[in-house]
Structure formats: structure tokens, C-alpha cells
Amino acid sequence: MVRLNLILLAILIACALALVTSQHQARKLYVELQKEQELAKQFEVEWGQLQLEQGTWAMHARVEKIATQALGMRVPPPSRIQILPSAAAEAKP
């Protein structure tokens, strides 16, 4: 009977240690999850800022201003403009 009690005590201690270990691991993983979610939020904010910046840099007025001032480009006169039909328009009978 004493031997059975010692075996059951050893099993109980092993189960208690396994429980403590698994709880500790779960807490560590939860903290890591929180950090990764915060990092994802930061990336989303940065992505939004980059999209806004890209939209600002690609504005038609800004591109035209740089083309005329820095590159010396200008709009051609209407007599020099040729409009070509698209390939899809030519394919239709």
C-alpha cells in the first residue's frame, strides 16, 4: 500500500510540474502574440502612410510641374497631337 501511495505521489508531482510548465509556456506564447499583433498594427499604420505618400508624389499637378520646370517639357500644340484607335476598337467590325 505504501508503495502504491509513493507511485501515486510521484505521478501527482509529475502532473503538477507539467501543469505549471504548460501554463508558463502558454503565458510566454500569449506575450509573444501580443507583441506580434502590436507589430502588425505598426506595419498597417506605416503602410497607410506610404500609400498616402505615394499618392502625393504621383499627383498629376506635381508631375506636370516637374516636367515643365526641371525637364523643360511642354504640351504639344493640337496640330501635333495624333489620337490612335485602340486595338480593341479596331477588332470590332
C-alpha positions as CSV (number, residue, x, y, z in Angstrom):
1,M,0.0,0.0,0.0
2,V,2.9,2.4,0.8
3,R,4.5,1.6,-2.5
4,L,1.2,2.5,-4.3
5,N,1.0,5.7,-2.4
6,L,4.5,6.7,-3.4
7,I,3.9,5.9,-7.0
8,L,0.7,7.9,-7.0
9,L,2.5,10.8,-5.2
10,A,5.2,10.7,-7.9
11,I,2.6,10.8,-10.6
12,L,0.8,13.7,-8.9
13,I,4.1,15.7,-8.6
14,A,4.9,15.0,-12.3
15,C,1.4,16.2,-13.3
16,A,1.7,19.3,-11.2
17,L,5.1,20.1,-12.8
18,A,3.6,19.5,-16.3
19,L,0.7,21.8,-15.5
20,V,3.0,24.6,-14.2
21,T,5.2,24.2,-17.3
22,S,2.4,24.3,-19.7
23,Q,0.9,27.4,-18.1
24,H,4.2,29.1,-18.2
25,Q,4.6,28.2,-21.9
26,A,1.1,29.5,-22.6
27,R,1.8,32.8,-20.9
28,K,5.0,33.2,-22.9
29,L,3.3,32.5,-26.1
30,Y,0.5,34.9,-25.3
31,V,3.0,37.7,-24.6
32,E,4.7,36.9,-27.9
33,L,1.3,37.0,-29.7
34,Q,0.6,40.4,-28.2
35,K,4.0,41.7,-29.4
36,E,3.4,40.4,-32.9
37,Q,-0.1,41.9,-33.0
38,E,1.3,45.3,-32.0
39,L,4.0,45.0,-34.7
40,A,1.3,44.2,-37.3
41,K,-0.6,47.3,-36.2
42,Q,2.5,49.4,-36.6
43,F,3.1,47.9,-40.1
44,E,-0.5,48.8,-41.1
45,V,0.0,52.4,-40.0
46,E,3.3,52.6,-41.9
47,W,1.6,51.0,-45.0
48,G,-1.2,53.7,-44.9
49,Q,1.4,56.4,-44.6
50,L,3.4,55.0,-47.5
51,Q,0.2,54.9,-49.7
52,L,-0.6,58.4,-48.8
53,E,3.0,59.5,-49.6
54,Q,2.8,57.6,-52.9
55,G,-0.4,59.4,-53.8
56,T,1.1,62.7,-53.0
57,W,4.2,62.1,-55.1
58,A,2.2,60.9,-58.1
59,M,-0.3,63.8,-58.2
60,H,-0.8,65.0,-61.8
61,A,-0.1,68.6,-60.9
62,R,3.2,67.8,-59.2
63,V,4.3,65.6,-62.1
64,E,3.4,68.3,-64.7
65,K,5.2,70.9,-62.6
66,I,8.4,68.9,-62.5
67,A,8.1,68.1,-66.2
68,T,7.8,71.7,-67.2
69,Q,10.3,73.2,-64.7
70,A,13.0,70.6,-64.2
71,L,12.8,68.8,-67.6
72,G,11.7,71.7,-69.8
73,M,8.8,69.7,-71.3
74,R,5.7,71.3,-72.6
75,V,2.3,70.3,-74.0
76,P,2.5,70.0,-77.8
77,P,0.2,72.1,-79.9
78,P,-3.1,70.5,-81.0
79,S,-1.9,70.2,-84.6
80,R,0.9,67.8,-83.4
81,I,-1.4,65.5,-81.4
82,Q,-2.4,62.3,-83.0
83,I,-5.1,60.0,-81.5
84,L,-4.7,56.4,-82.4
85,P,-7.6,53.9,-82.0
86,S,-7.0,51.1,-79.5
87,A,-6.6,47.5,-80.6
88,A,-10.0,46.6,-79.1
89,A,-11.7,49.3,-81.2
90,E,-10.0,48.0,-84.4
91,A,-11.1,44.4,-83.7
92,K,-14.8,45.3,-83.6
93,P,-16.5,45.3,-87.1
